């Protein structure tokens, strides 16, 4: 699978099912949004 070079992130074993790269990408985006949200709330308290 080579969709925008996502095969670089593909891990055999755990992610060895169809659409695993999309799930991994969604998790990365979700973590980015979570980190951004935490960063904004943290900077407001300072």
Chimera marker file (.cmm) of the C-alpha trace (Angstrom):
<marker_set name="trace">
<marker id="1" x="0.000" y="0.000" z="0.000" r="1" g="1" b="0" radius="0.5"/>
<marker id="2" x="1.481" y="3.310" z="-1.073" r="1" g="1" b="0" radius="0.5"/>
<marker id="3" x="-1.001" y="6.092" z="-0.426" r="1" g="1" b="0" radius="0.5"/>
<marker id="4" x="0.811" y="9.409" z="0.055" r="1" g="1" b="0" radius="0.5"/>
<marker id="5" x="3.777" y="7.366" z="1.280" r="1" g="1" b="0" radius="0.5"/>
<marker id="6" x="1.844" y="5.940" z="4.217" r="1" g="1" b="0" radius="0.5"/>
<marker id="7" x="3.626" y="2.625" z="3.752" r="1" g="1" b="0" radius="0.5"/>
<marker id="8" x="6.510" y="4.150" z="5.711" r="1" g="1" b="0" radius="0.5"/>
<marker id="9" x="4.320" y="4.148" z="8.812" r="1" g="1" b="0" radius="0.5"/>
<marker id="10" x="2.982" y="0.659" z="8.234" r="1" g="1" b="0" radius="0.5"/>
<marker id="11" x="3.901" y="-1.789" z="10.987" r="1" g="1" b="0" radius="0.5"/>
<marker id="12" x="3.584" y="-5.495" z="10.222" r="1" g="1" b="0" radius="0.5"/>
<marker id="13" x="1.830" y="-7.572" z="12.842" r="1" g="1" b="0" radius="0.5"/>
<marker id="14" x="-0.288" y="-5.153" z="14.830" r="1" g="1" b="0" radius="0.5"/>
<marker id="15" x="-1.352" y="-3.115" z="11.806" r="1" g="1" b="0" radius="0.5"/>
<marker id="16" x="-1.452" y="-6.079" z="9.419" r="1" g="1" b="0" radius="0.5"/>
<marker id="17" x="-5.095" y="-5.659" z="8.441" r="1" g="1" b="0" radius="0.5"/>
<marker id="18" x="-6.877" y="-3.801" z="5.653" r="1" g="1" b="0" radius="0.5"/>
<marker id="19" x="-7.107" y="-0.052" z="6.201" r="1" g="1" b="0" radius="0.5"/>
<marker id="20" x="-4.641" y="-0.095" z="9.101" r="1" g="1" b="0" radius="0.5"/>
<marker id="21" x="-2.717" y="2.851" z="7.661" r="1" g="1" b="0" radius="0.5"/>
<marker id="22" x="-5.874" y="4.964" z="7.700" r="1" g="1" b="0" radius="0.5"/>
<marker id="23" x="-6.513" y="4.015" z="11.334" r="1" g="1" b="0" radius="0.5"/>
<marker id="24" x="-2.934" y="4.920" z="12.253" r="1" g="1" b="0" radius="0.5"/>
<marker id="25" x="-3.211" y="8.243" z="10.410" r="1" g="1" b="0" radius="0.5"/>
<marker id="26" x="-6.488" y="9.022" z="12.203" r="1" g="1" b="0" radius="0.5"/>
<marker id="27" x="-4.850" y="8.264" z="15.575" r="1" g="1" b="0" radius="0.5"/>
<marker id="28" x="-1.924" y="10.552" z="14.764" r="1" g="1" b="0" radius="0.5"/>
<marker id="29" x="-4.280" y="13.379" z="13.763" r="1" g="1" b="0" radius="0.5"/>
<marker id="30" x="-6.335" y="12.842" z="16.913" r="1" g="1" b="0" radius="0.5"/>
<marker id="31" x="-3.205" y="13.007" z="19.085" r="1" g="1" b="0" radius="0.5"/>
<marker id="32" x="-2.154" y="16.196" z="17.288" r="1" g="1" b="0" radius="0.5"/>
<marker id="33" x="-5.526" y="17.814" z="18.002" r="1" g="1" b="0" radius="0.5"/>
<marker id="34" x="-5.376" y="16.675" z="21.620" r="1" g="1" b="0" radius="0.5"/>
<marker id="35" x="-1.864" y="18.092" z="22.055" r="1" g="1" b="0" radius="0.5"/>
<marker id="36" x="-2.968" y="21.368" z="20.450" r="1" g="1" b="0" radius="0.5"/>
<marker id="37" x="-5.980" y="21.594" z="22.761" r="1" g="1" b="0" radius="0.5"/>
<marker id="38" x="-3.873" y="20.856" z="25.849" r="1" g="1" b="0" radius="0.5"/>
<marker id="39" x="-1.283" y="23.393" z="24.707" r="1" g="1" b="0" radius="0.5"/>
<marker id="40" x="-3.903" y="26.126" z="24.299" r="1" g="1" b="0" radius="0.5"/>
<marker id="41" x="-5.540" y="25.491" z="27.662" r="1" g="1" b="0" radius="0.5"/>
<marker id="42" x="-2.126" y="25.298" z="29.333" r="1" g="1" b="0" radius="0.5"/>
<marker id="43" x="-0.991" y="28.628" z="27.874" r="1" g="1" b="0" radius="0.5"/>
<marker id="44" x="-4.235" y="30.283" z="28.989" r="1" g="1" b="0" radius="0.5"/>
<marker id="45" x="-3.563" y="29.349" z="32.620" r="1" g="1" b="0" radius="0.5"/>
<marker id="46" x="-0.122" y="30.965" z="32.578" r="1" g="1" b="0" radius="0.5"/>
<link id1="1" id2="2" r="1" g="1" b="0" radius="0.2"/>
<link id1="2" id2="3" r="1" g="1" b="0" radius="0.2"/>
<link id1="3" id2="4" r="1" g="1" b="0" radius="0.2"/>
<link id1="4" id2="5" r="1" g="1" b="0" radius="0.2"/>
<link id1="5" id2="6" r="1" g="1" b="0" radius="0.2"/>
<link id1="6" id2="7" r="1" g="1" b="0" radius="0.2"/>
<link id1="7" id2="8" r="1" g="1" b="0" radius="0.2"/>
<link id1="8" id2="9" r="1" g="1" b="0" radius="0.2"/>
<link id1="9" id2="10" r="1" g="1" b="0" radius="0.2"/>
<link id1="10" id2="11" r="1" g="1" b="0" radius="0.2"/>
<link id1="11" id2="12" r="1" g="1" b="0" radius="0.2"/>
<link id1="12" id2="13" r="1" g="1" b="0" radius="0.2"/>
<link id1="13" id2="14" r="1" g="1" b="0" radius="0.2"/>
<link id1="14" id2="15" r="1" g="1" b="0" radius="0.2"/>
<link id1="15" id2="16" r="1" g="1" b="0" radius="0.2"/>
<link id1="16" id2="17" r="1" g="1" b="0" radius="0.2"/>
<link id1="17" id2="18" r="1" g="1" b="0" radius="0.2"/>
<link id1="18" id2="19" r="1" g="1" b="0" radius="0.2"/>
<link id1="19" id2="20" r="1" g="1" b="0" radius="0.2"/>
<link id1="20" id2="21" r="1" g="1" b="0" radius="0.2"/>
<link id1="21" id2="22" r="1" g="1" b="0" radius="0.2"/>
<link id1="22" id2="23" r="1" g="1" b="0" radius="0.2"/>
<link id1="23" id2="24" r="1" g="1" b="0" radius="0.2"/>
<link id1="24" id2="25" r="1" g="1" b="0" radius="0.2"/>
<link id1="25" id2="26" r="1" g="1" b="0" radius="0.2"/>
<link id1="26" id2="27" r="1" g="1" b="0" radius="0.2"/>
<link id1="27" id2="28" r="1" g="1" b="0" radius="0.2"/>
<link id1="28" id2="29" r="1" g="1" b="0" radius="0.2"/>
<link id1="29" id2="30" r="1" g="1" b="0" radius="0.2"/>
<link id1="30" id2="31" r="1" g="1" b="0" radius="0.2"/>
<link id1="31" id2="32" r="1" g="1" b="0" radius="0.2"/>
<link id1="32" id2="33" r="1" g="1" b="0" radius="0.2"/>
<link id1="33" id2="34" r="1" g="1" b="0" radius="0.2"/>
<link id1="34" id2="35" r="1" g="1" b="0" radius="0.2"/>
<link id1="35" id2="36" r="1" g="1" b="0" radius="0.2"/>
<link id1="36" id2="37" r="1" g="1" b="0" radius="0.2"/>
<link id1="37" id2="38" r="1" g="1" b="0" radius="0.2"/>
<link id1="38" id2="39" r="1" g="1" b="0" radius="0.2"/>
<link id1="39" id2="40" r="1" g="1" b="0" radius="0.2"/>
<link id1="40" id2="41" r="1" g="1" b="0" radius="0.2"/>
<link id1="41" id2="42" r="1" g="1" b="0" radius="0.2"/>
<link id1="42" id2="43" r="1" g="1" b="0" radius="0.2"/>
<link id1="43" id2="44" r="1" g="1" b="0" radius="0.2"/>
<link id1="44" id2="45" r="1" g="1" b="0" radius="0.2"/>
<link id1="45" id2="46" r="1" g="1" b="0" radius="0.2"/>
</marker_set>
